[in-house]
Amino acid sequence: MTLSLIKKYFPLDVLSGNKFTYRTRFTYVNYRNKWYRELLVLSLRSRKRVKRRVEIVRYIPKGCREYDLGNFIQGCKPIPDGLIKRGYIWDDSPKWVDISYKQIKDPKIKNGTTVTVHLD
């Protein structure tokens, strides 16, 4: 049996890009390090130079609103960086990874983020 994808739910919410754009550099560094620590739970380490697909889904609880696309993608930036650091993807350029970003609003789902890496 081969593993074709890794899907993991994280209780950490993706911040809007505006949350750390106009503040100090350490605001982003602390946010990035939180994601790096969360991504340590992923166990497979594969440094193959193949193109991979990554899906990042933000679950929005009742009473919250969606971010605009630019702020959402900017807030997700530490996730691909952490996947590179863990060895799941080679680089975050379009040559090596195809990243899709989604926001799902559902009152039944808790606030959080799901990261899926397709290994095939």
KACORFEN-V201842 format. One record per pair of residues at least 4 apart in sequence whose ideal C-beta (glycine too) atoms are under 6 Angstrom apart, sorted by the first residue. I is the first residue (numbers start at 0). J is the second residue. D is the distance in whole Angstrom. If there is no record, write none. Layout:
BEGIN
i->I j->J d->D
i->I j->J d->D
END
This chain:
BEGIN
i->2 j->118 d->6
i->3 j->118 d->6
i->3 j->119 d->5
i->4 j->115 d->6
i->4 j->117 d->5
i->5 j->116 d->5
i->6 j->115 d->4
i->7 j->114 d->6
i->8 j->111 d->6
i->8 j->113 d->5
i->9 j->37 d->5
i->9 j->111 d->6
i->9 j->112 d->5
i->10 j->111 d->5
i->11 j->37 d->6
i->12 j->110 d->5
i->13 j->57 d->5
i->13 j->74 d->5
i->13 j->75 d->5
i->13 j->112 d->5
i->14 j->18 d->4
i->14 j->74 d->5
i->15 j->66 d->5
i->15 j->70 d->4
i->15 j->74 d->5
i->16 j->20 d->6
i->16 j->70 d->4
i->16 j->73 d->3
i->16 j->74 d->5
i->17 j->70 d->6
i->19 j->26 d->4
i->19 j->27 d->4
i->19 j->30 d->6
i->22 j->26 d->4
i->25 j->29 d->6
i->31 j->77 d->4
i->34 j->77 d->4
i->34 j->78 d->6
i->34 j->81 d->5
i->35 j->81 d->5
i->38 j->81 d->4
i->38 j->85 d->6
i->41 j->85 d->6
i->44 j->86 d->4
i->45 j->86 d->6
i->46 j->86 d->5
i->48 j->89 d->5
i->50 j->95 d->6
i->51 j->88 d->5
i->51 j->96 d->5
i->52 j->97 d->5
i->52 j->117 d->4
i->53 j->96 d->6
i->53 j->98 d->5
i->53 j->116 d->5
i->54 j->99 d->5
i->54 j->115 d->4
i->55 j->75 d->5
i->55 j->78 d->6
i->55 j->100 d->5
i->55 j->114 d->6
i->56 j->101 d->5
i->56 j->113 d->5
i->57 j->102 d->5
i->57 j->112 d->5
i->58 j->103 d->6
i->58 j->108 d->4
i->58 j->111 d->5
i->59 j->63 d->5
i->59 j->102 d->6
i->59 j->104 d->4
i->60 j->110 d->5
i->61 j->106 d->4
i->65 j->102 d->5
i->66 j->70 d->5
i->66 j->71 d->4
i->72 j->100 d->6
i->77 j->81 d->6
i->79 j->91 d->4
i->82 j->87 d->4
i->82 j->88 d->5
i->83 j->88 d->6
i->87 j->116 d->5
i->88 j->96 d->5
i->89 j->95 d->5
i->90 j->95 d->4
i->91 j->96 d->6
END
